Amino acid sequence: MDKWLRILLELLPVQVFALAWRWEGSSGPDGWMIPYAAGAVAALLCTGVLLWRRVLLDRILLGVNLAIALAGLGLYCGTPGLPGLLGDLRGAGFFIMILLTAGVTYLTRPAALLHLERGTWEPWDRYMLLCSLGAFALAFITRSAPLVNAFLLALLFVARGSLQSAARRV
């Protein structure tokens, strides 16, 4: 699968969520139902297509997509606990799922966090896990500032790119 098509498919649920939120807004008690439902459907479809094609998923975007899908599933099932928690945590909720995804990935296959070949991952993948933890901590501290949380997500991608290039140089 082409790299750009893979990236677009992985980013599609976030875009659907953002567009539906912008269109629907957060007015009323059910204001988040349409954005989370649309984002969850897009996340499940796109992740399913990528897994069917046996594509290695981006761990950061997988965490974001899992947060959207789980919150949408919680709203659909009538248990607003997880969407309420994510709403209270604001952007830090997405970083919790990114951190959980990074932690599980690190425990199962350490070379997958940075998409490196076997043998070249140590200690760079551990640094990526620490970057995820630091991003979560900063997102939790600044959870009332969504612009800062978006900036932290971008910094997480920059940190991953820097760690990948540093690991390949060694």
N, C-alpha and C positions, 0 to 999 in steps of 0.2 A: 504494500500500500504506500502511496506517495506520502512523503513526510508532511507536506502542507495540508493534504486532505485529512491526515490523522490529527493534526493540530486543530484544524477547523472543527472536526467532529468532537474532539475533546472539549473545545471551548463553546460549542453550541448550547449546552444546557445553561451555562452561565449567561450567555447572551439572551436566551429565551426567558430566563428568570428576570433579568434586568429589564428587558422590554415589556414583559407582562407586569412587572412592578410599576414601571413608568406609566403604562397604559391604565392599569387598575388603580394604582396608588394604594396607600395603606389606610383608606377610609373605612370606618366601621369595624365591627368585630371580625368580619370575614374578609377583610381587605387583603390578607396574605394568602387566601385560599387559592386564587387563580395563579399568582406567580409561583407559589411552591408546587402546585399541581402541574402546571405547564413545564416548569423546570425539572420536576421529578420524571415526567414522561419522557422528556428529551434526554435526561441523564440515563435512564434505563435503556432507551432505544439506542443511543449512541454508544454506550458502554457495551451493550449486547452485540452491536455490529462489530466493534473493535475486537471484542473477545472472540467472536466467530471467525474473524480474519486472523486471529492469533497475533495480535499486535501488542507489544509491550506498552502498557499504559503509563502516562506521566503521573508520578505519585502525587505531586502537588495538585494537579487538576482532578485526579481521582478522589482526593480528600474533599475538595470543594464539591464535586458532583455527588459524592456520598452524603455530604451534609444536606444538600438540596433534596436528594432522593429520600433520605430518611425523614426529613421534616415534612415533605409532601406526603409520604406514607402515613406519618403520624397525624396530619390534618385529615387525610382521607378516612382513616380508621376511627376518627373521633376522639383521639387521645392527643390533645394539644400540648402535652407535656414537653416533648422535644422541640416542637416549633416555638413554644413559649420560652423554653430555656435558651434556644438559639436567638430568639428575639431579645431576651434580657441581656445575653452576652454580646449581642450585636456582632461585630466582625470577629470577635474572639471565638465565637462558636465554629466558624469555618476553620480557624486555626487549630481548634481541638481536633477536628476530623483530619486535618492535614497531619497533625502530630501523631494521631493514632495510626493513620495509614503509613507514615514514615516509620513509626516504631515497629509495627507488625512486619513491614517490608524488611526492615533492618534485621529483625530476629529470624525471618525465614530465608532471606537471600540478600546479604549485605550489599552485593555488587549492583543491585537493582535500583537503589536510590539515585545514583548518579549515572546509571546506564553504562557502566564500565565493564571491561572484560575481566574475567577472573584473574586474581593475582595483583591487580593494580588498584584495588579499591581501598585497601587499608592505608592510612587512617582517614581518608577523604570522606568516606561514607559516614563515618562517625561525626565528622565536622558538619556534614549536612544535617544530621539528626540534631546536633546542638544548635544549628541555625534555625531549625524548625521550632525547637523548644524556646529559643530566644524570641522568635517572631510571635509565638503564642503569648509569652509573658508580656511583651510590649503591646500586643493587641488587647490583652486583658486590661492592662493599665490604662490604655487610651481607647477603651471600647465605646466611649461616647463620641468619638471623632471618626466617622466613616472614611474620610479622606486619608487619614493617617493609616487606617487599616488597609485601604487599597494600596497605599504606598508601601506598606510592609509586605503585602503579597508580591508586588513588583520586585522588592528587594530580595525576597526569597528566590525568585527566578534568577536574579542577578548573582546571588550567592551561589546557586547551583551551577550556573555557567562558569563562574570563576573557579569553583572547586573542580569542575570537570576539566577545564584547561590546565589547572595546576597539576592535577593527577596525570594527565596525558604527557606533560613535560617531564615528569620524573621517570 
